[in-house]
Structures are given as structure tokens and as C-alpha cells.
């Protein structure tokens, strides 16, 4: 595997993928995008993986687009730029739809596409040294590919402000607008993410996947008889599933369910 990322799976099923271009502030280029996409797909298909942690080495989580990559794109045709954009879109989609819980450990600044990665994760924890920015408009560009995930995470009003202003904002602001879920000292970011990952191992793997799907399917839909019926069908199906039956039986028998490692 390239040194642009590292990946390891612990015995308990927690996989940790680490952006490993500290000298480039973990900036995106076409090679890194391809490597991340391939690795996320590999881990998604691995039944031994229960939780994914996304981390980074060095001072920055991700500085967004690599300058060399940006220079190449500027000299490319619109068709070539479209191919690049589609590759980044695929990366974001693969992470967003990852079939297990995902936790981002944001130890340093995250700009542009780095914000997109954070927005695609189910949970995110940031250090006080972290700063965020959606600075594309300063270059005459727009954060198009990451916009569905960022807007969903922080809402239209905040997206309008930060997409247009290109300002840097603090982890406290990121917490307030919903981009991250907690702030912790820099040397505790990865341990906190790992602690939450361990807690997630107590939950039903299939139930967590279905819960992620439920959020996606219910979000922004009007509450009506059709939605209520949809939700009723979902819980009924889950109750009679193999995992649901095991979870309910274990609860009534006052024992851990079979997905909890003793």
C-alpha cells in the first residue's frame, strides 16, 4: 500500500485509516483519492470490520486540494476535470454510505475536501487546534462535489455563509453548527474516537446499518401517514430479523448478545 495512507484492522474489528502525507498537509490529489476509495471499498466488504476510524498524521487533517493537482486540473480540459470530479464524488459517496459506523478524528485543520470527509462520517471529534474552511470561492471555484454532504450536515443557512465567505471557523463553531460532535485536547482526539468505536461494538451491526439507512430515508420527509407506515414496517421487519431476535432474547435472558465479544 502507498505511504499516502495507512490502514490497519484491530482484533476487535475496529479499522483505522490514516491520511499519511504530513509533508503535504494530507492534501488531496488523484492518487490519494483513488487509494482512499479502494481502501474504503475493501474495508466495507470485509465482514471482520465493525467500525471505521478516519484519522490523519501530522499537523493537518487535510488541506483540501494539493497544489500540484490543482495546477494539472487547471491545464486540463473540461472533460478531464469532469473525470477528476467524478472520482472525488465517488470517494465521498463510498465513505458516506460505508455500511458500518464511521468516526472522524480531526487533529488539525480541515479545508475544502477535508471538510467533506468530516461531513461524510457518522461521528466527528476535533482538537482545539483544528480550523475549518470552505475556501473554494477565493480561487474562483465552488465546493460542488462535497456540497451535498456539507449542506446536509450544517444546513442551508450556515452553508450559505461559509460557502460564500470562505472564512476560517473554529472547532467551537464547527460544534455549534453540527459539523463535529465534541472537542477534546489534541492528544486525546484519536483515543476519544477509539473509545466511541469500542462503545459501538456493543450495538447490533445490522441494526446500526439499518439505523444509518433510516436517517437517510426519513430526513427532510414530511411527517404523514405514508412516513408513519414506512417507519412501522421498518421496525416490524427489524424485530423479526435474526439480529433483532437475538438482541431481544439476550435482553430478556440478561446476557450479552452474540455480537458482543467476551
N, C-alpha and C positions, 0 to 999 in steps of 0.2 A: 504494500500500500504506500502511496506517496506520503511524504512528510507534511503535506499540506493539511492533512487531518490525521488524527489517531483515533482508534476505535477499540474498545475492549468490552467484554461481557463478563460481569462478576458471576460467581457461582449461584447467587440468589436471583439471577435473571435481569439485573439492572445493567443496561448497556450505556456506556458513556462515549459520546463522540465529541472530540475536542478539535476546534479550529486551531491549526498549528502553523500559522505564518506570522509569528510575532514581529518579525522584522518588517513585514508589510502591513502591520496592524490588522491582520486577518481579513484583508480586503478581498473582495470577490474578483475572480477572473473566470474565463470559460472553463479552465481546467478544474478549479475548485468547485464550481457549480456542478460539473459532471461527477466529480468524486463524491460530493455530498449526496447527490441524488442517488447514485449507485449504492452507496453505503446505507442510506435510509431504506431503500427498497430491499436490500439484503437483510437488514435487521427486521424489517416489517414481516418478512416471510419466515423468519426464524422462530419456531414455537417456543424456544427456550428464553427468548427475550420477553420480559414482563413490563419493563418501564424503560424509557429513553431519557437520558440527561444530555442536553446540549450545552457544552462549555467552550471555553477558549483559553489559550495560553497568551502570556504577555500582558501588556498594559491595556490593550483594547479588546473588546468583544468582537467588533467588526467595524472597519472604517467605511463600509459600503463598497463602491466600485474601485477596483485597482486602477491606478493612473495609466499604466501601460495598456490595460484592457480598454479603458476609455479612449485612448489615443487610436487604438486599432479600430474601434467601433466608429469613431468619428470619420475615419477614412474608408469605411465600408459602405456598400450600397444599402438602400433601404431593405432589400430582401435579406441581406446578410444580417442586418440589425434585427430583423424580424425573427430570424432563426435564433439569435442570441437571446432575445426577449422571451421567446417560447421556452428555451432551456431554463431560464430563471423562473418562469411561470410554473414549469413542471416541478422544479425543486420546491417551491413554496407549496404547491398542491400536495406533493408527496409528504412533506412534513405536516401540513395542516390535517391531512387525512390519515396520518400514521395510526395503525389500529391498536396502539397501546398508549398509555398516558405519556405525555412529553413534558419535560421540566427544563426551563432555561436557567442557567447560572450565569448571570451577566456581571462580570467582574470589572468591566471597564466600558469606555464609550462605545455606543452603538449608533451608527449613522446609516441612512438610506436602507439598503438591503438588509443590514444588520437589524434594524428596527423591524423589518419584515419577518425575519427569523423569530424574533421575540414574540411578535404578534401571532405567529402560527403555533406557538406552544401552548399547552393547556395551562401551565403554571409558569411563573417567571419571578425570579428573585434577583435583586440588584444591589450592588455596593454603593456606598455614599459617593465614591469617586466617579460613578457612572454618569455620563451625559448622553442625551439622545438628540438626534436632529434628522429632519427630513428636508435636506438642503438642496434637493434637485433643481428647484427653480432658480437658484443662484447661478446655475450652469446653463440656464435656458432649457432645462429638461423638466420632466414630471415624474412622480413616483408611481407610475401607472401599474406595473406588474404587482407591486406589493399592496396597492391601494385597497383591494377587496378585504384583505386580512387586517390591515391597519384601521380602516374605517369601521369594520365590524367590532374591533377591539375598543377603540376610543370614541366612536360616534361621529356623526356628521359635523357637529359644531366644532369639536376640537380638531378634527381633520382639516376643516376649512382654515382654521387659524394656522396650524403647524405646516400644512402643505404650502400655504401662501407666504408665511413669514420666513420660513427656512431657519428660524431661530433655534438655538440650542435650549433644551429644557432639562431640568434636574430630575434625579430619581424621585424626589418628593412629588414633583408634578406628574411624573410617569405613574406613580402610585395613585395619585388623586384622579387621574383620567382613566385608569384601568389598564394601562399597558403592562405594569408589573403588579405583583401581589404583596410584596414585602421588601423592606430594605434592611440589610444586615452588613456588618463590617466585612471588608473585602476578603479577609482570610476565612470568613465563615460562609461565604456565598455558596461554594460547592458543597461543603458539609451540610448546609441547610437544605440545598436541593436534594442531596443524597438522603437526608433524614426523611424528607417528604416522599421520596421514591420508595424507601423502605416501608413507610406507612401505607402506601398504595398497594403493596404486595398483599395486604390483608383483605383487599377487596376482590370480588369476583372478576376475573379477566374479561369474560364475555359481557358481564354486566357493565363494566367500565366502557367497553367499546360501544355497547348499545346506548349508554348514557351520553357519550360523545355524539353519537348519531342523533340522539333525541334533541340535544341542544341545537344542532344544525337544522333539524327538521321543524322544530317548533318556533325558533326565533323569527320575530317580525311577522308572525301569522296572527290574524285576528282571532280572539277567543270566541268560539262559536260552537254550535252543536257538532259540526264536522270535526273540528280540532279535538273536542272533548271525546268524541268517539274514537278518533285516531289514538289518543293517549290511553284510553281504556283498553283498546286492543293490544297496545304495546305492553302494558303491564300484565295483562292476562297471558299473553304469549310468553313473557319472561318468567312468570310464576310456574308454568308447567314445563319450562325448559329443564334440561339436565342440570345445569348450574343452579337455576333457581330452586329446584327441588332439593339439591344438595345443601344449599345455603339455608333454606328454611328448616330442613331436617336437622342440620348441625346446630342451629339456634335452639330448636326445641329440645334437642338431646344435650345441650350445654357442652358442646365440643367444638373444636375448630373445624371449619370446612376443609375439604381435601385439597384446596389450592393454597392453603397456608402451610409453609414448611416448618416442621417442628425442630 
